[in-house]
Amino acid sequence: MALALSASTVKAWFQYRCERKVRYELFTDEELATLPIAVDVREQSWAMLGVDYEERVLRRLNDEAGVLRPPPGDFGLVEADAISFLRGHSRQQFASQLNLRPRSSLPILEGTGVNLKRVFPDLIHREVVGGRTIFTVIDVKATRRATSFHKTQIAFYVRVLEALLQELGVSAEVSPTGYVWRIPDRGTADGDEYYREEFGLAPYLRLVDDFCANLLPQIASRVVEPGEGAPRRDETFFHLYFKCEQCKFLEHCMAAVSEARPPAGRDVSAVAGITHEAKRSLHRLGVRQVGDLARAAGLANVPGIGWSLSRRADLLTTRAQAIIAQQPRRTEEAHTYLMPPRADAMLLLSVDHDPVDDRLAAIGYAHYRDGARVREVVRVPLTGSNEDEAATIEAVLGQLVSDLVEIDASNQAGAEIYAHIFLYEPSEAVRLQEAVGRHLEDPRIRGGLLHLVRLFPPEEIVPEPEFRGAHHLPATAVRTVIEQLYALPTLVSYDLRQVSLALADAGAIAAPYRPEEAFQRPFSSLLSIEVIRGLREGRRNAPGRDQVARDVSARLQALQQVITWLFTQSAASSQPLLRLAKRPFRLHATFDPLNAEDLDLLLACEILESRAGLLEALIALAQNARRRRDSGRAMTGLHIVRHWAERGRRQLIFRVPPESRETDLAPGAFNLILTDDDPDLRLDPTAWPAIACRFEPPRPGFEDRIDQIRISMMESDFLGTTFRTMFDRSLTESVWCLDQAFGDINGPRAAQFLVDLAQARTVA
């Protein structure tokens, strides 16, 4: 079989890093059918969108400047027109779908055993500068961000163009700058506007050259032999993860982790959290199936398996055991500080995002009180317009704010209602935050923004000291809690469908999320691009708004059951699993959203930015010592060797265990805290000043001592009650932790300035 490489396959390598995908794409469709390998030939939304967007851009460019294009119905310029353009004999400065295929061997493919398929760049621009002809390669992409794999595809086009120009004897240069014409940041996917994003080609040319010289020959040499129903022998390396959803070979690869196989005989890709490199390391150890990993005791101590895999080995082994048992298993995590042990009022959010329009595709909200649903609001914007998105946010978040105000009033009157906001995926919170940020000019959204600030405990600029010291995270991403506490028999943990079905199969919940066929995805329960674009573009047989709303509602109901199960498990445990300490919900009287002025909005944004940094730090500090250490943000298991007073500071020498010596912390780092891993101090920002410290550089003669570090703190803090209590109880224990906390020097100053400015305006 003759193997041939295309530009899209080069892009696919840098996008997916999948050896199998590249190897299979070197075959023709006919050769794949003889092996046989199942191929999904359905036209996907991304491809359809890209073709339509490119056509609109080219029509506009043709009207403005003229474009040499293939005849209607043809794919690619005829060879004579292509050569005429390259020789400078055509009047147009742009050529579309120019057929680049030198008759001689492409230099970068020599010795690889691989030929070149026909190559059709979207656009080539020809101009004459100072008597010298310069060609520029342009790719039109229906995307909002030009990625490295887009740029490597252009770099491959450049290498082919260089070879063809040399073969034709055309004296010309190829520009060292490439272009991706993409959807503008504030543009729409259904328009013809484009943003010209330029980039230097040099680093991407090196990547393409290296791929062709070193990786392509290895991939091409992998044996794939025909068999009955599937290849009899297939040496290609593959790994299943979320990016595979768009791959035409997904069905073929999914057979390796199918539920039709015995759990122990499934490919090790079936274990959630395994990466490409981790799988390669496991293969080198002979660990290829779930059963192999489940029996791999002591894997973390095997030399040469890599830092990341060694740190996660025990968790991955537990997940493999859960798959074999088809039952949830507890991880080694004793508890989590990311979720409270109770919530009388569960406020659930579901957020779907359209990556094409960069707008919300659907948003749902459900309020449960003592396990019963009080209300549910689901909105599906019909278009990707700003107006539709703003109206959607107002309808859903407006109800959330209204419920919070009602709960606040009840608690002010003497009730003790514990309220908490839940989402399933952390990414949903990010998308919601971005959506709110797109509409700050809308007075409806501004009022909601000020309410968001009131969810947080106030700083010194708003004197409400009774709230200081509370462990306060306003919302929880349930997926993160599940990952910390449980190993489930699922392919991924970020799919609510798989997680809820696994819990239902174990008898933990009654009604899991069972999506209709059109909404089923292999790695996620969020709306697919096919569903979103089908709805937005009015495609025949695409799910309608009512179906989408039902799907969002079903996810909210399943999420409520998962949360209730977590509460039940925590209550039944001898040691509570959920330890985020909260008080009955109260809004903070920081702003009056009904009478908000521009200065209020600026102050709200300033405080929210500071709170976002604080929340990020608190979420990191809520992890256990091992996870904090492995993230590089902490040194744990430290032991006090000696200490002494010196010039108003207390110097402490700590012995550092080997596992804490690889860290991102360095002498001179800001915002460090020293604890004996007490969560009541670690998670209380108001306590941080009393346990603040410096990571000091080593003194002369100790520069090479990686087993010790020197920490200093104010002598008054060392003698203070907060630290001294820790010191007395843990002096001889190897439990001390140096953690990266959070400090915002400018935020409070800017906020105070805005407060002073507002007061001055009032006086004036």
Beta strands, then each sheet from edge to edge (+ up, - down):
strand 1: 3-5
strand 2: 67-68
strand 3: 94-96
strand 4: 114-116
strand 5: 123-129
strand 6: 132-141
strand 7: 173-174
strand 8: 177-182
strand 9: 195-200
strand 10: 224-225
strand 11: 233-234
strand 12: 329-330
strand 13: 345-354
strand 14: 359-369
strand 15: 372-379
strand 16: 419-423
strand 17: 475-477
strand 18: 486-487
strand 19: 634-646
strand 20: 649-655
strand 21: 672-675
strand 22: 692-696
strand 23: 708-714
strand 24: 736-740
sheet 1: 1+ 4+
sheet 2: 2+ 3+ 5- 6+ 7+
sheet 3: 2+ 3+ 5- 6+ 8+ 9-
sheet 4: 10+ 11-
sheet 5: 12+ 18-
sheet 6: 15+ 14- 13+ 16+ 17+
sheet 7: 19+ 20- 23+ 22- 21+ 24- 19+
end
